[in-house]
Amino acid sequence: FLCTIMTYCIHQRKGGGLVTEMKNLIQSVLILIAVLISGAEEVVYAQVGDTVTLKCQADSYRYLYWKIDDTVIKDLAWINDLGGKHFITGEQCIELLTDMISLAETVFYLNAAIFLKLLSMTPRSPLLPGESLTLSCSVNTLGNKKPQVHWLNPQDKKENSLVNKRVTSQDTGKWTCVVTDGKNKKETRVSVTVVDLSPAPSDPKYTSKSKTLNIPCSFAPHVSWEHVKARDVQEIYWQFSPDPSSGLVSKDTQKLYFLNLNDSLWKNTGQHRELRPVQNLKNGDLSLSRKQGREEDRGNYVCNMKFKSGAILNRAVRVEVLQIISSPQTDLVSGQPLNLSCSLGHPLPSGLHVKWSPPPGSSLPALKSEHHPADVIIPEVGTGDGGKWECSLLQGKNQLTSAVITLKIEHRLSVWMLVIICSAAAIVILIVILVFILCRRRKRKMRHLRHRLCQCKNPKPKGFYRT
């Protein structure tokens, strides 16, 4: 019959005891419990905070004692056939779940030893990249039989029982201590969090006046705003270094936005680049965006996160702007020469090429190949060349961005149109001359009539007389 069920609980207490206080540390303890009954050995592994049940299989007994050997043997609990029983409380908690059903002569003697070993991590989590991480996993052994102990990192790769390293973001996750003793296997886990930013894109971000501009920066997926605040973040801000081809006069690094840690809102430093930070700190998004790119957006953007410890995390994002330039202009007359240039402000990097998409009415032999030139020269444009021209920037078959320009082509004046225009102009001029002559003749006639009618010098009867 089941003689006794016991539950062993270990509580932390400041100032000593079995478990020393390790504030803000992820703790675990592997407890090796060996129960020897009639020469048989049973090993039970447990972690701090686990409930451990010890079962004693015996037909009958008179006295039962539970002890712990921690350099000094301590009595945990006892029970006898007179109904007496006792167990210690407080730092070590023992609970007798059942009473003895029957007591007879002693037929078994139980000697159980509980061995404790701290599973520790130094320093506390969360950590910053480059800080030291120490993970130890060990367990006291009973007799000469030693269990195998090793760690599994978050990528499930096997490491030694003692881990001491400088952390990176890859160290974030569950670290598993595996204890193997024959067929018995015990796993205990600790969580490690490394506060970091998500990796910056390896390639530049491409945009144009026809496309949106998004400059990404965010916390790593496993990092929350609470983790960042727990490490005493001091400042989060964006910087911008313009590219020489951007057309900006200043080449100095500019501070664009900074995060007000009191209200978690972004503040503009007065640069007025009309970039909008994403107001979503709960998701760890620190990105900047605008509906359309501009030529002056070319350059390097740096997202910075500074901590009171002096550590700085940053991610740099390069922005390239695709642009179509029309020479001499976008409003042309049929027959004029035209030069269209599609570029990033500098020669295209290796592996990138452009593809033109002219208006449906345009037919240029140079644009029928797979790879198009960056510059398109048209000696004489026609009305079919008017409309939207699109230049796509490609990497292989992957489109990175595209730019659009609209050309307006007017009809060229023909010889007959010139004759008609000239004839109409001549007729208008003749009519104007004729009207002018008629007006002059009429004025002269009126002047002559006035001279013929005059008033005599000598007084005469009232009236006028012909001279």
C-alpha positions as CSV (number, residue, x, y, z in Angstrom):
1,F,0.0,0.0,0.0
2,L,1.0,3.6,-0.4
3,C,2.7,4.4,2.9
4,T,3.4,8.2,2.5
5,I,3.1,10.9,-0.2
6,M,5.3,13.8,0.5
7,T,5.6,17.2,-1.4
8,Y,8.8,19.1,-1.2
9,C,8.7,22.9,-1.9
10,I,11.7,25.1,-1.9
11,H,11.1,28.8,-1.2
12,Q,13.6,31.7,-1.6
13,R,14.5,33.6,1.5
14,K,16.7,36.6,1.8
15,G,19.8,36.0,4.0
16,G,20.7,32.4,3.5
17,G,19.2,28.9,3.5
18,L,19.3,26.3,0.8
19,V,18.7,28.8,-1.9
20,T,20.5,32.1,-1.9
21,E,18.6,35.1,-3.2
22,M,19.5,35.9,-6.8
23,K,17.5,39.0,-7.5
24,N,16.5,39.6,-11.2
25,L,18.2,36.4,-12.2
26,I,16.5,33.4,-13.9
27,Q,17.1,30.6,-11.5
28,S,16.7,26.9,-11.6
29,V,17.8,24.1,-9.5
30,L,18.3,20.5,-10.5
31,I,17.4,18.3,-7.6
32,L,18.8,14.8,-7.5
33,I,16.7,12.5,-5.4
34,A,17.8,9.0,-4.9
35,V,15.4,6.6,-3.2
36,L,17.0,3.3,-2.2
37,I,14.6,0.5,-1.3
38,S,15.8,-3.0,-0.9
39,G,18.9,-2.3,-2.9
40,A,17.0,-0.7,-5.8
41,E,18.0,2.9,-6.8
42,E,15.5,5.5,-8.2
43,V,16.7,8.9,-9.4
44,V,14.3,11.8,-9.8
45,Y,15.3,15.1,-11.3
46,A,13.4,18.3,-10.7
47,Q,13.6,22.1,-11.1
48,V,13.2,24.8,-8.5
49,G,9.5,25.4,-8.0
50,D,8.5,21.9,-9.2
51,T,6.4,19.6,-7.0
52,V,8.2,16.4,-6.1
53,T,6.3,13.4,-4.9
54,L,8.2,10.6,-3.1
55,K,6.4,7.3,-2.9
56,C,7.4,4.6,-0.4
57,Q,6.2,1.1,-1.3
58,A,6.1,-1.1,1.8
59,D,3.7,-3.6,3.3
60,S,4.1,-2.3,6.8
61,Y,6.5,-0.4,9.0
62,R,6.8,1.1,12.5
63,Y,8.9,4.1,12.0
64,L,9.5,6.3,8.9
65,Y,12.0,9.2,8.8
66,W,12.8,11.7,6.0
67,K,16.1,13.5,6.2
68,I,18.2,15.8,4.0
69,D,21.9,15.7,3.9
70,D,23.2,19.3,3.2
71,T,26.6,19.1,4.9
72,V,24.6,18.8,8.1
73,I,21.9,16.2,8.2
74,K,18.5,17.7,9.0
75,D,15.3,16.0,9.8
76,L,12.5,16.8,7.4
77,A,9.6,14.7,8.7
78,W,8.8,11.5,10.7
79,I,5.8,9.4,11.6
80,N,5.4,6.4,14.0
81,D,2.8,3.8,14.9
82,L,1.7,5.8,18.0
83,G,0.1,8.4,15.7
84,G,2.9,10.9,16.2
85,K,4.2,12.9,13.2
86,H,6.1,16.0,12.5
87,F,7.5,18.0,9.6
88,I,9.4,21.2,9.4
89,T,7.8,24.4,7.9
90,G,9.0,27.7,6.5
91,E,12.2,27.5,4.5
92,Q,11.6,23.9,3.6
93,C,8.0,22.8,3.3
94,I,7.0,19.2,3.7
95,E,3.4,18.1,3.5
96,L,2.1,14.6,4.6
97,L,-0.7,13.9,2.2
98,T,-1.8,10.6,3.7
99,D,-1.7,8.9,7.1
100,M,-0.5,5.4,7.7
101,I,-3.1,2.8,7.1
102,S,-1.5,0.1,9.2
103,L,1.6,-0.1,11.4
104,A,3.5,-3.3,12.1
105,E,7.0,-4.5,12.5
106,T,9.7,-2.6,10.5
107,V,10.5,-4.4,7.3
108,F,12.1,-1.6,5.3
109,Y,14.6,1.1,6.0
110,L,14.5,4.2,3.7
111,N,17.5,6.5,3.2
112,A,16.8,9.3,0.7
113,A,19.4,11.9,-0.1
114,I,18.4,15.2,-1.9
115,F,21.2,17.0,-3.7
116,L,20.8,20.7,-4.8
117,K,22.7,22.7,-7.3
118,L,21.9,26.2,-8.6
119,L,21.3,26.7,-12.3
120,S,22.4,30.3,-12.8
121,M,22.7,33.0,-15.4
122,T,24.9,36.1,-15.1
123,P,24.2,39.0,-15.5
124,R,20.5,39.6,-15.5
125,S,18.3,39.5,-18.6
126,P,17.6,41.5,-20.8
127,L,21.1,42.0,-22.1
128,L,22.6,44.2,-24.8
129,P,24.7,42.9,-27.7
130,G,28.3,42.4,-26.6
131,E,27.5,41.9,-22.9
132,S,28.7,38.7,-21.1
133,L,26.3,35.8,-20.7
134,T,27.2,33.0,-18.3
135,L,25.0,29.9,-18.1
136,S,26.0,27.0,-15.8
137,C,24.1,23.7,-15.5
138,S,25.3,21.0,-13.1
139,V,23.9,18.5,-10.6
140,N,25.3,16.7,-7.6
141,T,25.8,13.0,-8.2
142,L,24.9,10.1,-6.0
143,G,27.7,7.6,-5.8
144,N,30.0,7.1,-8.8
145,K,27.2,7.5,-11.3
146,K,27.5,10.8,-13.0
147,P,24.8,12.1,-15.4
148,Q,25.6,13.8,-18.7
149,V,24.9,17.5,-18.8
150,H,24.9,19.9,-21.7
151,W,23.1,23.0,-23.1
152,L,21.0,23.4,-26.2
153,N,21.1,27.0,-27.5
154,P,18.0,28.6,-29.2
155,Q,19.1,27.0,-32.5
156,D,19.1,23.6,-30.8
157,K,22.8,23.3,-31.2
158,K,24.7,21.4,-28.4
159,E,27.0,23.4,-26.1
160,N,29.0,22.6,-23.0
161,S,27.5,22.5,-19.5
162,L,29.1,25.9,-18.8
163,V,28.4,28.7,-21.3
164,N,30.4,31.9,-21.1
165,K,30.2,34.2,-24.2
166,R,29.5,37.7,-25.6
167,V,25.9,37.7,-26.7
168,T,24.3,38.6,-30.0
169,S,20.7,38.7,-31.1
170,Q,21.0,35.0,-32.1
171,D,21.4,34.1,-28.4
172,T,17.8,35.3,-27.7
173,G,15.4,32.5,-26.9
174,K,15.1,29.4,-24.8
175,W,18.3,27.8,-23.5
176,T,17.7,24.2,-22.5
177,C,19.8,22.3,-20.0
178,V,19.6,18.6,-20.7
179,V,20.5,16.1,-17.9
180,T,20.7,12.5,-19.1
181,D,21.2,9.6,-16.6
182,G,20.7,6.3,-18.4
183,K,17.0,6.2,-19.5
184,N,16.2,9.2,-17.3
185,K,16.2,12.6,-19.0
186,K,15.4,16.0,-17.5
187,E,15.3,19.3,-19.3
188,T,15.1,22.7,-17.7
189,R,14.9,26.0,-19.6
190,V,15.9,29.6,-19.1
191,S,14.9,32.5,-21.2
192,V,17.5,34.9,-22.5
193,T,16.6,38.2,-24.1
194,V,19.1,40.4,-26.0
195,V,17.8,43.9,-26.7
196,D,18.7,44.8,-30.3
197,L,17.4,46.3,-33.5
198,S,16.3,44.3,-36.5
199,P,19.0,43.9,-39.1
200,A,19.2,46.7,-41.6
201,P,18.5,45.8,-45.3
202,S,21.7,44.7,-47.0
203,D,20.7,46.6,-50.2
204,P,19.7,50.2,-50.5
205,K,16.1,51.2,-50.5
206,Y,15.1,52.3,-54.0
207,T,12.3,54.9,-54.6
208,S,11.3,57.6,-57.0
209,K,8.8,60.5,-57.4
210,S,6.3,57.8,-58.5
211,K,6.8,55.5,-55.5
212,T,6.4,55.7,-51.7
213,L,9.5,56.1,-49.5
214,N,9.9,53.8,-46.5
215,I,13.0,53.8,-44.4
216,P,12.8,50.7,-42.0
217,C,14.0,50.5,-38.4
218,S,12.4,48.4,-35.7
219,F,13.1,46.4,-32.5
220,A,14.1,42.8,-33.1
221,P,10.9,40.6,-33.1
222,H,11.6,39.2,-29.6
223,V,12.2,42.7,-28.1
224,S,9.4,44.7,-26.5
225,W,9.2,48.4,-25.5
226,E,9.3,47.2,-21.9
227,H,12.6,45.4,-22.5
228,V,14.1,48.6,-23.9
229,K,12.9,50.6,-21.0
230,A,14.2,48.0,-18.6
231,R,17.7,48.7,-19.9
232,D,17.4,52.5,-19.2
233,V,17.1,53.8,-22.8
234,Q,18.3,57.4,-22.9
235,E,17.6,58.5,-26.4
236,I,16.1,57.2,-29.8
237,Y,16.7,59.4,-32.8
238,W,17.2,59.5,-36.6
239,Q,20.2,61.0,-38.5
240,F,20.6,61.8,-42.2
241,S,23.7,62.3,-44.3
242,P,22.8,63.7,-47.8
243,D,24.4,62.2,-50.9
244,P,26.3,64.7,-53.1
245,S,24.0,63.9,-56.0
246,S,20.9,64.9,-53.9
247,G,21.4,68.5,-54.7
248,L,21.4,69.6,-51.1
249,V,23.9,72.4,-50.2
250,S,24.7,71.0,-46.7
251,K,26.7,67.8,-46.6
252,D,26.8,67.6,-42.8
253,T,24.9,65.0,-40.8
254,Q,21.4,66.2,-39.8
255,K,19.4,65.1,-36.9
256,L,15.8,64.6,-38.2
257,Y,13.7,63.2,-35.4
258,F,14.0,62.2,-31.8
259,L,11.7,60.3,-29.5
260,N,10.3,62.0,-26.4
261,L,10.5,59.2,-23.8
262,N,8.0,60.9,-21.5
263,D,5.0,60.7,-23.9
264,S,6.6,58.2,-26.4
265,L,6.0,60.7,-29.3
266,W,8.4,61.7,-32.1
267,K,9.6,65.3,-32.3
268,N,10.8,67.1,-35.4
269,T,14.2,68.9,-35.0
270,G,13.2,71.5,-37.6
271,Q,14.6,70.0,-40.7
272,H,11.1,69.8,-42.3
273,R,11.8,67.0,-44.7
274,E,8.1,65.9,-44.3
275,L,9.1,62.4,-43.4
276,R,6.7,60.8,-40.9
277,P,7.7,58.5,-38.2
278,V,5.5,55.5,-37.5
279,Q,3.8,56.1,-34.1
280,N,3.7,52.5,-33.0
281,L,6.2,51.8,-30.3
282,K,4.1,48.9,-29.0
283,N,5.1,47.0,-32.1
284,G,8.6,48.3,-32.0
285,D,8.3,50.2,-35.3
286,L,10.7,53.2,-35.6
287,S,10.4,53.6,-39.4
288,L,10.2,56.8,-41.4
289,S,7.9,57.2,-44.5
290,R,6.5,59.5,-47.1
291,K,4.0,59.0,-49.9
292,Q,6.5,60.0,-52.6
293,G,10.3,60.0,-52.9
294,R,12.3,63.1,-53.8
295,E,15.6,63.7,-55.4
296,E,16.9,65.2,-52.2
297,D,16.1,62.0,-50.3
298,R,19.3,60.4,-51.6
299,G,21.7,59.6,-48.8
300,N,22.3,57.6,-45.6
301,Y,19.8,57.4,-42.8
302,V,20.8,56.1,-39.3
303,C,18.4,54.9,-36.6
304,N,20.1,55.2,-33.2
305,M,19.2,53.9,-29.8
306,K,21.4,55.1,-26.9
307,F,21.3,53.8,-23.3
308,K,22.5,55.3,-20.1
309,S,25.2,52.7,-19.9
310,G,26.8,54.4,-22.9
311,A,25.9,51.6,-25.3
312,I,24.5,52.7,-28.7
313,L,22.6,50.5,-31.1
314,N,22.2,51.8,-34.7
315,R,21.1,50.7,-38.1
316,A,22.1,52.5,-41.3
317,V,19.8,52.5,-44.4
318,R,20.9,53.9,-47.7
319,V,18.2,55.5,-50.0
320,E,18.6,55.7,-53.7
321,V,16.2,57.7,-55.9
322,L,15.5,56.7,-59.5
323,Q,14.9,59.8,-61.8
324,I,14.1,60.4,-65.4
325,I,15.6,63.6,-66.9
326,S,14.2,64.9,-70.2
327,S,16.4,67.2,-72.3
328,P,15.6,69.8,-73.5
329,Q,12.2,69.6,-71.7
330,T,9.0,67.7,-71.5
331,D,6.9,69.9,-73.8
332,L,8.2,69.5,-77.4
333,V,7.3,70.0,-81.0
334,S,7.2,67.1,-83.4
335,G,10.6,66.9,-85.1
336,Q,12.7,68.2,-82.2
337,P,15.5,66.0,-80.8
338,L,15.0,64.4,-77.4
339,N,17.3,62.8,-74.8
340,L,15.8,60.8,-71.9
341,S,18.1,59.7,-69.1
342,C,17.2,57.2,-66.4
343,S,19.6,57.1,-63.5
344,L,20.3,57.1,-59.7
345,G,22.5,60.2,-59.9
346,H,25.5,58.0,-60.5
347,P,26.4,55.0,-62.7
348,L,24.3,51.9,-62.1
349,P,25.9,49.3,-59.8
350,S,26.8,46.0,-61.2
351,G,23.9,43.6,-61.5
352,L,21.3,46.4,-62.0
353,H,19.8,47.4,-65.3
354,V,16.9,49.5,-66.6
355,K,13.9,48.7,-68.8
356,W,12.0,51.4,-70.6
357,S,8.2,51.2,-71.3
358,P,7.4,53.9,-73.9
359,P,3.9,55.0,-74.9
360,P,2.0,52.6,-77.2
361,G,2.5,54.9,-80.3
362,S,6.3,55.0,-80.0
363,S,8.4,52.4,-81.8
364,L,12.1,52.6,-81.2
365,P,14.4,49.7,-82.3
366,A,16.7,50.2,-79.4
367,L,13.9,49.4,-76.9
368,K,13.1,46.0,-78.3
369,S,16.0,44.2,-76.6
370,E,15.9,42.7,-73.1
371,H,18.4,45.2,-71.6
372,H,17.8,48.8,-72.4
373,P,20.3,51.6,-72.3
374,A,20.0,54.1,-69.5
375,D,19.9,57.0,-72.1
376,V,17.4,57.1,-74.9
377,I,18.2,59.4,-77.8
378,I,15.5,60.3,-80.3
379,P,16.8,62.5,-83.2
380,E,13.2,63.6,-84.1
381,V,10.3,63.0,-81.8
382,G,6.9,62.3,-83.3
383,T,3.4,62.7,-81.9
384,G,3.4,59.0,-81.0
385,D,6.2,59.6,-78.5
386,G,4.0,61.7,-76.4
387,G,2.5,60.3,-73.2
388,K,3.9,58.4,-70.2
389,W,7.4,56.9,-70.3
390,E,8.2,54.5,-67.5
391,C,11.7,53.4,-66.5
392,S,12.0,50.3,-64.3
393,L,15.1,49.5,-62.2
394,L,15.7,45.7,-62.3
395,Q,17.9,43.3,-60.5
396,G,17.6,40.2,-62.7
397,K,13.9,39.9,-63.1
398,N,13.1,41.6,-59.8
399,Q,11.8,45.2,-60.1
400,L,13.3,47.4,-57.4
401,T,11.5,50.6,-58.3
402,S,10.3,52.6,-61.3
403,A,9.9,56.2,-62.4
404,V,7.4,57.9,-64.8
405,I,7.6,61.0,-66.9
406,T,5.0,62.4,-69.2
407,L,5.9,64.0,-72.6
408,K,3.7,66.4,-74.5
409,I,4.4,66.5,-78.3
410,E,2.8,69.2,-80.4
411,H,2.3,68.8,-84.2
412,R,5.0,70.3,-86.5
413,L,3.8,73.1,-88.8
414,S,3.7,71.9,-92.5
415,V,4.4,74.1,-95.7
416,W,0.7,74.3,-96.5
417,M,-0.1,75.3,-93.0
418,L,2.5,78.0,-93.2
419,V,1.0,79.2,-96.5
420,I,-2.4,79.3,-95.0
421,I,-1.2,81.1,-91.9
422,C,0.8,83.6,-94.0
423,S,-2.2,84.2,-96.3
424,A,-4.5,84.7,-93.5
425,A,-2.1,87.1,-91.9
426,A,-1.7,89.0,-95.2
427,I,-5.4,89.3,-95.6
428,V,-5.7,90.6,-92.1
429,I,-3.0,93.1,-92.7
430,L,-4.6,94.3,-96.0
431,I,-7.9,94.7,-94.2
432,V,-6.3,96.8,-91.5
433,I,-4.5,98.9,-94.1
434,L,-7.8,99.4,-96.1
435,V,-9.6,100.5,-93.0
436,F,-6.8,102.8,-92.1
437,I,-6.9,104.4,-95.6
438,L,-10.7,104.9,-95.5
439,C,-10.5,106.5,-92.1
440,R,-7.8,108.9,-93.4
441,R,-9.9,109.9,-96.4
442,R,-13.0,110.5,-94.4
443,K,-11.1,112.7,-92.0
444,R,-9.6,114.7,-94.9
445,K,-13.0,115.2,-96.4
446,M,-14.5,116.5,-93.2
447,R,-11.6,118.9,-92.8
448,H,-12.1,120.3,-96.3
449,L,-15.8,120.9,-95.7
450,R,-15.0,123.0,-92.6
451,H,-12.7,125.2,-94.6
452,R,-15.4,126.0,-97.2
453,L,-17.9,127.1,-94.6
454,C,-16.7,130.2,-92.7
455,Q,-18.1,133.4,-90.9
456,C,-17.6,136.9,-92.6
457,K,-15.4,139.5,-90.9
458,N,-17.8,142.5,-91.5
459,P,-21.1,142.4,-89.6
460,K,-23.9,141.1,-91.6
461,P,-27.2,139.8,-90.9
462,K,-27.2,136.7,-89.0
463,G,-26.5,133.6,-91.1
464,F,-23.8,132.2,-93.3
465,Y,-23.0,133.1,-96.8
466,R,-21.3,131.3,-99.7
467,T,-18.0,132.9,-100.7
